[in-house]
Amino acid sequence: MTLELLTQYVLLVVMFVLYIIAIELKDLLYAAIILGGGDVVLSVLFYMLKAPDIAITQAVVNAGVAVVLFVVAISRTRRIE
């Protein structure tokens, strides 16, 4: 097992853990931020798999624009605790 393959496996586990944490969180703002972190890890994995065009698109659209839209939408709603 090479170091690159081991790194990909570790990043894959980190990505799944971040997505599960985002699902389980009760605070939507924190869930959106954690979701963005998982998207960044996914874009790094795409880059490591030699797909830089998809990695850039993933980073810009999903980790950037989508998370900003989620945060704006959450900030315009009333928080109930």
Secondary structure, DSSP 8 states (H G I E B T S, - for coil): --HHHHHHHHHHHHHHHHHHHHHH-S-HHHHHHHHHHHHHHHHHHHHHTT-HHHHHHIIIIIIIIIHHHHHHHHHTS----
